[in-house]
Amino acid sequence: MNSDKTSINWYPGHMKKTMDMFSEEIKQVDVVLEILDARIPLSSRNPEISKIVGNKTRIVLLNKVDLVDKNKLDIWKKYFLKTNTADYIIPISAEKGMNIKDIKSKIKELYNKKLEKVAKKGLRKTQIRSIIAGIPNVGKSRLINRLSSKSKAGVGNMPGFTRGKQWINVDDNFFILDTPGVLWPKFDSHSVAVNLAITGSIRDDVLPIEEVCIELLKKMKEYEILGNVYSVYGIEEGDDDYHVLLKKIENRLLINTKEFDYEQVSKRILKDYRQGKLGKFFLELPRKEIDEI
């Protein structure tokens, strides 16, 4: 894939409306819950949201942590704290309910601090208002359902499922404003676009799916885990060209086509990756900052 010469425009009208709403609603919240895809923490972070947050307390939630190498999580925790781009970092799995109690504990801690402040003014009650932000298909609705213990937010499998805005009453002192998933106006970096495509954060028809699949295989080779692919599909390991590897996998899966169907086999490989069947690993690491961290 050509990595730097072109940008990808992707900004439906409803996304602009969402950003306008976010800019307005941010004024009345105490905490921003920014949910990122743990596999691609930087690529899944909307730079437009970062501009709007200002000095609001920001809790970064690294979701889908069950799909990454937990031994390397500290690299990302240190990165966000060192770069002052988060006040707190909590790794979670909204799908499996991992560490949801940690979010509630942190919110309770922030609530008690706020209560102490308002008590000095003679007030006995207060509340924490939070806005949850993230790109499409990152797990916002599932997280809200976990926090509220009820199916108050719709859950969809396609990017851009959530529509409109809604305040969710988690408990008497904690309210969350859910917002639709929103991307930024264009991807100036193909590496970001590819990461979003590999994880399914943008539709599979935005980029050529065969090329997206090959980019995944290249990353796995770079991280020296391409052997996972041979093992999962029961293929003898070798130094294969990526298209040759796709053909071997297609033959193994017995996809019934007259000619090699790179699109279908690519969809299957990406599906298996997204379900964690090809291994648990990050698609990106903060390379420039690792030595300093």
N, C-alpha and C positions, 0 to 999 in steps of 0.2 A: 504494500500500500504506500502511496505517496504521502509522506508524513507532515510536510510543512507548507506545500505550495497552495493549497486550497483550504477554505473554511466551509463548514457545513451549516447552512441556515436551517433553523428548526425553532419556530416560535409561533405556534398557533395563537389566534386571538384570545382564547380563554386564559392563556398563560400570562399575557400582558395584564389582563384584568386581575388575575391573582396577585401579581406583583404590586399593582396599585392598591389592592385591598390589604396586602401584607404591610405596605408602607404606612397605611392609615392605622391599622389595628395594633401595630407594634408600640404605639404611643401609650396604650393602656395595659400593657403586660409587664410582669416583673421578670419573667424568665423565658428564654428562648430554648426550646428543646430541639436541637438540630440533629436529625437522624441521618447518618451516613451509612453507606454500604461498606462494611468492614473490609471487603476484598479490594475496594478502590476508594479509600478515604479521601484522597485529594480529587480524583476525577468525579466523585459523586457530590462534591461540595459546590453549591451554587455561589459563584462570586458576587452575584447581584444581591443575595441575601446578606452576605458578609458586609456589604456596604451600608445596608439599612439597619442592621442590628445595633450599631453604635455602642454605648456603654452598658447595655442590658446584660444581665447575668446570662451566660451561655453554657449550657450543658450539652456536650457532644456525646451522642449515643452511637456507638459503633455496632450497627445491627448486622445480623447474620454471622455472628462471631463463631458459630458452629461450623462455618465453612472455611475457616482460615487456620493457620498454624498459630496456636495460642502462645507458643514459646516466643513469638516475635511481636506480641501485642504491646509489650513495654516500649518498643521502638516508637510506635504511634502515640502512645500516651505521653511519652517524653517530648515528642515532636510538637504536639498541640500545646502543651504547657510551656515549652521553651519559646515557641513562636508567639505566645500570648494570643492564640486564636481560640482558646476555650478556657473556661474557669474550672470546669470539671469534665472528666471523661469516664464514661461508663460503657463497657462492652456488654452487649445484650444479644439475645435471640428472641425477637417478638414472636416468631413462629413457634418456638419451643418453650417460651416463657422463662428463659434464662435471665437472671439478675434483674427482673422487673422490680423486686422488692428494694433493690439498691436505689432505683429512681425515686420510689416513694420515700425512702429514708432521707435522701438528699433534699427532696421537696419539703419534707417535714422540718428538716434542719433550717432551711431557708425561711420557712413559715415562722418558726420560733424566733428567728432573728428579726423578722419584720414585726412580729407581735411585740417584741421588746421595745422597738422604736415607737410604735404607735401608742404603746402604754404610757410612754412619757408625755404624750399629748392628751392623756385621759381617756383613750379609746380602749375598749376591751375586746373588740373583735376585728379581724381582718381576714384577708384571703390571699392566696397566691394565684395570680392569673398567668397562664403560660400559653405560648403559641408554639405549635409544632410545625417544623419546616423540613422539607426534604424533596428530593427529586422524585419523579414517578416510579412506582413499583419498588420503593425502598423499604416499605413495611410500616408506614405511618398508621394506617387504619388498624392493622393487627396490634400494634403497640397500644393504641387507645383502648381497644377492646380488652387487652390484658390489664391495663391500668384501671379501667372502670369495672372490670369483671362482668361486663355486659356487652352485647353486640350493639353498641350505639353508633358505631361508624361502619359504613358499608365496606366490604373487602372485595377487591377484584384482582384478577390475575393479569390484567392488561395495563400497561403504562397509561396513566391519565384517567384512571377509573373514578376517583373521588371528584365530586363536583360541588361547587358552592362552598359556603363556610358554615360551621356549626360549633357552638360552645358545648363542651362535654363536661358535665358535673361529675368529677371523679369522687369527691366527697365534699363535705360542707365547707372545707377550706381550700380546695384545690380544683381549679377550672382550667380546661385546655381548649384552645381554639384550634380546630382542625382546619387545614387548608389543602387545596388540591396540590398534587405534586407539580413542580414547575421547574423547567429547564431555563437556561439563559439564551439570549437571542441567537448566538451562533457559537460553534466550536472552532476556535482558532487553531487548536491542536488536534491533529488526527489521533494522537495517542490517547487523548481523553475520549474522543468519540468512539474509538475502538474499544476502550475499557467499558464504556457505557453499553456498547453493542454486545460485547461478550457476556455481560451480566444480565442483559435483558432489560436495561433501564430505558432504552429507546427501542422502537419497533424493529423487528427483524428485516424490514424492507427499507430501512433508512440507508444502510450500507450493504454492499454485496455480501451475502451471508457466507459464501465460500471463502472470501478473503478474511472475514472476521474469524472464521474457524481456524484458518491457517495462522492468523496472528496469535490465537490462543496456543496453538501447537508450538509456535516459535517461542512464546514466553515460557512454556513448560520446558522446552529444550534449554533455554537460557538458565532456568532455575534447576536444571539437571534432574527433572522429574518426568521427562517424556516417557520414561519406562513405564509409568503408570498407564499410559494409553495402550501400550502393547499388552500389558498384563490384563487390563480390564476387558479388552476385546479378544484375548487369547491369540495374539499374533506373535510370531517369532521376531524378536527384536533385531533391528538392523539399522544401518545408516541410510535411511530412505529419504528420497525427495518427498516433500509434503503431499504432492498430488498422488504419488505412488502409495503413500501411507493411507490416504483417503480411499484409494481403490482397494487396498487390502482390507480396510475396515468394512467397506461396502460389501465386499465378497463374504466376509465373515458374518455380516448381519443379514446376508441373503436378501438385499433390497431388490425387488423384482422390476428391473428396468432393462430395456433393450441395450442402452448405452450407459456408461457410468454417469450416475446422477450425483454430481458433487453437491448440489443444493440439498438434496434429501439427507445424504450422509452427514453433511455439515450441521444440519438442524439437529440430527440425532446426537452428535458429539457435543454440541452446545447445550442441549437439554441435559445430557448426562453430567456435564460440568456444573451446570446450575443446580443440580440436585446433589452435588458433592460426591458423585461417583468416581470422578477422576482424581480425587485427592483434595486435601484442604490446604490452601496456600493463598498468599496475597498476590494480586496481579500487579501491584506496585508497592514500592517502599520509598521513603523520603531520602533518596540516595545522596543528595547534596548535603543533607544535614546529619547523616548517620555518623560521620567521623566526629563532628562536634558534640553530638549527643552522647 
